[in-house]
Amino acid sequence: MRRKTHILVIDGEGIARDGLCALLQQDEALHLDATFSSARAALRARGDLRPQVVIMDFALAMKSGPQTIAHVKKRWPEATVLVLSVSGEGQAIEAARRAGADGYVLRNDQRAELFNALHALAERRHYISRTVLEPPSGSARVTPRTRRTESAGLLTAREQEVVTLIAEGYRTREMAQLLSLSHKTVERHRTNLMRKLGVRSATGVVAFAITHGYVGF
């Protein structure tokens, strides 16, 4: 018999939490160990809880501070953390990554996306919602993965450095200082790489960087 993946849920929204728990019970490969309305309650919980994946409300985690996810991982060192968010914007994705999240899924994703994320994290693989990476046709947020893959080899070494720094949250002025380049030169590299990747915002650059290993998630 296949071993079940043990899940712990931290979500401050009662109705949403109940719906999530009901959804988890539909997958026989998952076992819901416990639910909590706050990270503090989870961290103070007694008992032999050994979750493999902790699902955490992104807004709750950020409200408590970026160190919240670190505290959760310290409490359960074998666990990975999947954040649920309402935002698919680059700043939110980067904030979650910096806070230590291993996966990122949107609250309005289909249930298959959630299950895919949970199974990936159970195997200690990072996961980011395909809705963010490959939005519906007509959206300017991120280009399709096939187009990004085809364009990956087009980036110069300097452009790859800029991609990494953008994904890590650095601003143009900060990148110029780190790379010992002028502000205008960094802007030119930024414009060129976004044109090559076919993206129109930092969100697209972040998604490209994550999927191609420039930064972890």
JOWO-V61330 format. One record per residue. N is the residue number from 0. PHI is phi in whole degrees, 0 to 359 (NA if undefined). Layout:
n: [N	N]
phi: [PHI	PHI]
This chain:
n: [0	1	2	3	4	5	6	7	8	9	10	11	12	13	14	15	16	17	18	19	20	21	22	23	24	25	26	27	28	29	30	31	32	33	34	35	36	37	38	39	40	41	42	43	44	45	46	47	48	49	50	51	52	53	54	55	56	57	58	59	60	61	62	63	64	65	66	67	68	69	70	71	72	73	74	75	76	77	78	79	80	81	82	83	84	85	86	87	88	89	90	91	92	93	94	95	96	97	98	99	100	101	102	103	104	105	106	107	108	109	110	111	112	113	114	115	116	117	118	119	120	121	122	123	124	125	126	127	128	129	130	131	132	133	134	135	136	137	138	139	140	141	142	143	144	145	146	147	148	149	150	151	152	153	154	155	156	157	158	159	160	161	162	163	164	165	166	167	168	169	170	171	172	173	174	175	176	177	178	179	180	181	182	183	184	185	186	187	188	189	190	191	192	193	194	195	196	197	198	199	200	201	202	203	204	205	206	207	208	209	210	211	212	213	214	215	216]
phi: [NA	293	290	277	271	274	242	235	246	236	210	280	266	306	295	296	295	297	295	296	297	297	294	299	288	279	255	293	275	247	229	277	281	193	231	218	269	207	294	299	296	295	292	269	295	261	108	268	274	224	291	267	225	251	266	229	296	298	299	294	296	288	295	281	112	304	288	302	296	298	294	298	289	290	292	232	300	271	269	254	240	251	262	255	223	269	249	253	280	302	297	292	299	294	298	294	299	294	286	110	294	258	209	217	228	275	294	264	291	290	297	298	294	297	296	300	296	296	292	295	292	298	266	62	251	288	210	229	308	293	295	284	286	226	292	305	305	103	281	265	291	214	281	300	300	299	291	295	297	296	269	302	285	278	284	283	300	293	296	294	296	294	303	299	292	298	295	272	92	282	272	303	298	292	296	300	292	294	265	57	237	283	303	295	294	296	299	295	298	298	297	294	291	293	294	296	278	74	247	242	211	296	302	297	294	299	298	299	298	292	288	252	80	292	222	279	235]
